[in-house]
Amino acid sequence: MAIKSFHRTSPKLMDTVREPTRKMGSHEINSFLSYLASRRKVSPSIQNQALSAILFLYQDVLTMDISDIGELVRAKKRERLPVVRPRKEVRDLLSHLQGDTYIVGLLLCESGLRPGECLRLRVQEIHCEKNQIQVREAKGGKARITLLPDQVKEHLVRPLKKVKASYKRERQAGYPGVSLPSALERKYPNASSEWGWQYVFPAAIISQDPRSGVKRRPHLGAWVIQRAIKDARLKSGLPKPVTPQTLRHSFATHLLEAGYDIRTGQESMGHKDVKTTRIYTPV
């Protein structure tokens, strides 16, 4: 719609832009993209973004046909090792966390959950008798099973009691339950008020669900964990940056150090390909 309006309202401007581009074609595009890779050393994603922008300019804005641009000099993907912290530094960091943020930190570095998976964790996904956590809302919509160490399980008892007391009060007050994935919410409209679907780490206040407009209690915000870990790093005096993802990387490395095979690490981390897990072996 915006492109049609641009063509209609700015014919002189379109002619001004189109005139010099008529003198350029596939050869110039190839040279420019190869220059980005060989001289500017951009990443593959930046090179692909530039190619998409050029094709959009020629085909959709200027309505000019572009033939095959030939073989490009492709930008090389930079291999980066994951940032991990030794066990002692992780313990020092966790000692400066309190309440829910401490348990979230434990789950990141002892169970290998992604930060988002941890915050979206629901009561029914914790299996204390099997020492397992069932991750339903994993990356890519795939579910998996990961470890629930005893020390993490012990710290989950008190917050779950607190969540259940709050859950009972809200049911008596008539508040609707938590939000569910859209397909489940349509299939089981009453499931959101069941105990098993409640968040393990709920937010402090009830807010309006942007999808439905209903007031619900969401899960703890990612910014709360990020800020808590940053403050804990400063208090512990660690010189290098630490993020929630750093704790997850540390879990993978510590798992391999403990003698677990790489396939177990892949399943616990939720990696699609074992090659992704192998990057932790040199660390």
C-alpha positions as CSV (number, residue, x, y, z in Angstrom):
1,M,0.0,0.0,0.0
2,A,2.8,2.4,0.9
3,I,4.7,1.5,-2.3
4,K,1.6,2.2,-4.5
5,S,1.2,5.6,-2.7
6,F,4.9,6.3,-3.3
7,H,4.6,5.6,-7.0
8,R,1.4,7.7,-7.3
9,T,2.5,10.8,-5.3
10,S,6.2,11.1,-6.3
11,P,6.6,10.5,-10.0
12,K,9.4,13.0,-10.4
13,L,11.3,11.6,-7.4
14,M,10.8,8.1,-8.8
15,D,12.4,9.2,-12.1
16,T,15.3,10.8,-10.2
17,V,16.0,7.5,-8.4
18,R,15.4,5.3,-11.4
19,E,17.7,7.1,-13.8
20,P,21.1,6.3,-12.2
21,T,19.9,2.7,-11.3
22,R,19.3,2.0,-15.0
23,K,23.1,2.2,-15.5
24,M,23.7,-0.4,-12.8
25,G,22.8,-4.1,-12.9
26,S,23.8,-7.5,-11.8
27,H,27.5,-6.9,-12.1
28,E,27.4,-3.8,-9.8
29,I,25.2,-5.6,-7.3
30,N,27.6,-8.6,-7.2
31,S,30.6,-6.3,-6.8
32,F,29.0,-4.4,-3.9
33,L,27.9,-7.5,-2.0
34,S,31.3,-9.1,-2.5
35,Y,33.0,-5.8,-1.3
36,L,30.9,-6.1,1.9
37,A,32.2,-9.6,2.6
38,S,35.9,-9.2,1.5
39,R,36.7,-5.6,2.5
40,R,34.2,-4.6,5.1
41,K,34.2,-8.0,6.8
42,V,30.5,-7.9,7.6
43,S,28.6,-10.9,9.0
44,P,26.5,-13.3,6.8
45,S,23.3,-11.8,8.2
46,I,24.3,-8.3,7.3
47,Q,25.2,-9.3,3.7
48,N,21.9,-11.1,3.3
49,Q,20.1,-8.1,4.6
50,A,21.8,-5.9,2.1
51,L,20.9,-8.3,-0.7
52,S,17.3,-8.3,0.3
53,A,17.2,-4.5,0.5
54,I,18.7,-4.2,-3.0
55,L,16.3,-6.8,-4.5
56,F,13.3,-5.0,-2.8
57,L,14.5,-1.6,-4.3
58,Y,14.8,-2.9,-7.8
59,Q,11.9,-5.3,-8.0
60,D,9.2,-3.7,-5.8
61,V,10.0,0.0,-5.7
62,L,11.6,0.6,-9.1
63,T,9.8,-2.3,-10.9
64,M,13.0,-3.3,-12.7
65,D,13.9,-6.9,-13.5
66,I,17.2,-8.1,-12.1
67,S,18.8,-11.2,-13.8
68,D,21.1,-13.6,-12.0
69,I,23.7,-11.7,-10.0
70,G,26.2,-14.6,-10.2
71,E,28.4,-16.2,-7.6
72,L,29.0,-14.0,-4.6
73,V,32.0,-13.8,-2.2
74,R,30.1,-15.0,0.8
75,A,30.8,-13.5,4.3
76,K,32.3,-16.0,6.7
77,K,30.4,-17.0,9.8
78,R,32.5,-16.2,12.9
79,E,32.9,-19.1,15.2
80,R,32.4,-17.9,18.8
81,L,32.9,-20.0,21.8
82,P,30.1,-19.7,24.5
83,V,30.9,-17.6,27.5
84,V,30.9,-19.8,30.6
85,R,31.9,-19.2,34.2
86,P,33.7,-21.6,36.6
87,R,31.7,-23.3,39.4
88,K,33.1,-21.1,42.1
89,E,32.1,-17.9,40.3
90,V,28.6,-19.3,39.7
91,R,28.3,-20.0,43.4
92,D,29.5,-16.5,44.3
93,L,27.0,-15.0,41.9
94,L,24.0,-17.1,43.2
95,S,24.9,-16.2,46.8
96,H,23.8,-12.6,46.0
97,L,20.4,-13.6,44.6
98,Q,17.3,-13.9,46.7
99,G,13.8,-15.4,46.4
100,D,12.5,-16.3,43.0
101,T,15.6,-14.9,41.2
102,Y,17.8,-17.3,43.2
103,I,15.7,-20.3,42.2
104,V,15.7,-19.1,38.5
105,G,19.4,-18.8,38.7
106,L,19.7,-22.4,40.0
107,L,17.4,-23.7,37.2
108,L,19.5,-21.9,34.6
109,C,22.9,-23.3,35.8
110,E,21.7,-26.7,37.2
111,S,18.9,-27.7,34.7
112,G,20.0,-25.9,31.6
113,L,16.7,-24.2,30.9
114,R,16.6,-21.2,28.6
115,P,15.7,-18.0,30.4
116,G,12.3,-17.8,28.7
117,E,11.6,-21.5,29.4
118,C,12.3,-21.0,33.0
119,L,10.0,-18.0,33.4
120,R,7.2,-19.8,31.6
121,L,7.6,-22.9,33.7
122,R,4.2,-24.3,35.0
123,V,3.4,-26.3,38.1
124,Q,2.5,-29.5,36.3
125,E,5.8,-29.5,34.4
126,I,7.8,-30.2,37.6
127,H,8.1,-33.9,38.4
128,C,9.7,-34.1,41.8
129,E,9.3,-37.9,42.2
130,K,11.3,-38.4,38.9
131,N,13.7,-35.5,39.4
132,Q,12.7,-34.2,36.0
133,I,11.4,-31.0,34.4
134,Q,9.2,-31.3,31.4
135,V,9.7,-28.3,29.2
136,R,6.6,-27.8,27.0
137,E,7.0,-24.3,25.7
138,A,10.5,-24.9,24.4
139,K,12.3,-23.1,21.5
140,G,10.6,-24.0,18.2
141,G,7.6,-25.4,19.9
142,K,9.4,-28.7,20.8
143,A,9.1,-30.3,24.2
144,R,11.9,-32.0,26.1
145,I,12.8,-33.5,29.5
146,T,15.7,-32.1,31.6
147,L,17.2,-32.7,35.0
148,L,15.8,-31.5,38.3
149,P,18.7,-31.8,40.9
150,D,17.8,-32.3,44.5
151,Q,19.2,-28.9,45.6
152,V,16.8,-27.2,43.1
153,K,13.9,-29.3,44.2
154,E,14.4,-28.4,47.8
155,H,14.3,-24.7,47.1
156,L,11.1,-25.1,45.0
157,V,8.9,-26.2,48.0
158,R,8.5,-22.8,49.6
159,P,7.7,-20.8,46.5
160,L,5.2,-23.4,45.3
161,K,3.3,-23.1,48.6
162,K,3.3,-19.3,48.3
163,V,2.0,-19.6,44.7
164,K,-0.8,-22.0,45.7
165,A,-2.0,-19.7,48.5
166,S,-2.1,-16.8,46.1
167,Y,-3.9,-19.0,43.5
168,K,-6.6,-19.9,46.0
169,R,-7.2,-16.3,47.0
170,E,-7.5,-15.2,43.4
171,R,-10.0,-18.0,42.6
172,Q,-12.1,-17.0,45.5
173,A,-12.0,-13.4,44.2
174,G,-13.1,-14.5,40.8
175,Y,-10.0,-13.6,38.9
176,P,-9.5,-15.7,35.7
177,G,-6.5,-18.0,35.5
178,V,-3.2,-17.6,33.6
179,S,-2.9,-17.3,29.8
180,L,-2.4,-20.4,27.8
181,P,-1.1,-21.0,24.3
182,S,-3.9,-20.0,21.9
183,A,-4.7,-23.5,20.6
184,L,-5.0,-24.9,24.1
185,E,-7.0,-21.9,25.3
186,R,-9.6,-22.5,22.5
187,K,-9.7,-26.3,23.1
188,Y,-9.8,-26.2,26.9
189,P,-11.3,-22.8,27.9
190,N,-11.4,-23.7,31.7
191,A,-7.9,-25.1,31.9
192,S,-6.4,-21.6,32.6
193,S,-7.9,-21.7,36.1
194,E,-6.6,-25.1,37.0
195,W,-3.7,-25.4,39.5
196,G,-1.4,-27.4,37.2
197,W,-1.3,-24.6,34.6
198,Q,-0.2,-21.8,37.0
199,Y,3.2,-20.3,36.6
200,V,5.9,-21.3,39.1
201,F,7.3,-17.8,39.0
202,P,4.3,-15.4,38.7
203,A,4.6,-11.7,38.5
204,A,4.0,-9.5,41.5
205,I,0.9,-7.8,40.0
206,I,-2.0,-8.7,37.9
207,S,-2.0,-7.0,34.5
208,Q,-4.1,-6.9,31.3
209,D,-3.5,-9.7,28.8
210,P,-2.6,-7.9,25.5
211,R,-4.2,-10.7,23.4
212,S,-7.6,-11.1,25.2
213,G,-7.8,-7.9,27.2
214,V,-8.5,-9.9,30.3
215,K,-6.8,-9.1,33.6
216,R,-4.5,-12.1,34.5
217,R,-1.3,-12.7,36.5
218,P,1.6,-13.1,34.0
219,H,4.9,-14.8,34.7
220,L,7.9,-13.0,36.1
221,G,9.4,-10.6,33.6
222,A,12.7,-11.3,31.9
223,W,14.0,-7.8,32.9
224,V,13.7,-8.8,36.6
225,I,16.1,-11.7,36.2
226,Q,18.5,-9.7,34.0
227,R,18.7,-6.9,36.5
228,A,19.0,-9.2,39.5
229,I,21.9,-11.1,37.8
230,K,23.6,-7.9,36.8
231,D,23.4,-6.5,40.4
232,A,24.6,-9.9,41.8
233,R,27.7,-9.8,39.5
234,L,28.5,-6.3,40.7
235,K,28.1,-7.3,44.3
236,S,30.3,-10.4,43.9
237,G,33.0,-8.4,42.2
238,L,33.2,-10.7,39.1
239,P,35.2,-8.8,36.4
240,K,33.5,-10.3,33.3
241,P,29.8,-9.8,32.3
242,V,27.3,-12.5,33.3
243,T,23.9,-12.9,31.8
244,P,21.1,-15.5,32.3
245,Q,22.4,-17.2,29.1
246,T,25.9,-17.4,30.6
247,L,24.5,-19.6,33.4
248,R,22.9,-21.9,30.9
249,H,26.2,-22.2,28.9
250,S,27.9,-23.0,32.2
251,F,25.4,-25.8,32.8
252,A,26.3,-27.5,29.5
253,T,30.1,-27.2,30.2
254,H,29.8,-28.5,33.8
255,L,27.6,-31.4,32.5
256,L,30.4,-32.5,30.1
257,E,33.0,-32.0,32.8
258,A,31.0,-34.3,35.1
259,G,31.4,-37.1,32.6
260,Y,28.0,-37.1,30.9
261,D,28.0,-37.9,27.2
262,I,27.3,-35.3,24.6
263,R,24.0,-36.8,23.6
264,T,22.7,-36.3,27.2
265,G,23.9,-32.7,27.0
266,Q,22.1,-32.2,23.7
267,E,18.8,-33.5,25.1
268,S,19.1,-31.5,28.3
269,M,19.9,-28.3,26.4
270,G,17.2,-28.9,23.8
271,H,19.6,-28.5,20.8
272,K,18.2,-29.7,17.5
273,D,21.6,-30.9,16.3
274,V,24.4,-32.4,18.3
275,K,26.8,-30.1,16.5
276,T,25.4,-27.2,18.5
277,T,26.3,-29.1,21.7
278,R,29.8,-29.8,20.5
279,I,30.8,-26.2,20.7
280,Y,31.0,-26.7,24.5
281,T,33.7,-29.4,24.3
282,P,36.7,-27.0,23.7
283,V,35.5,-24.8,26.5
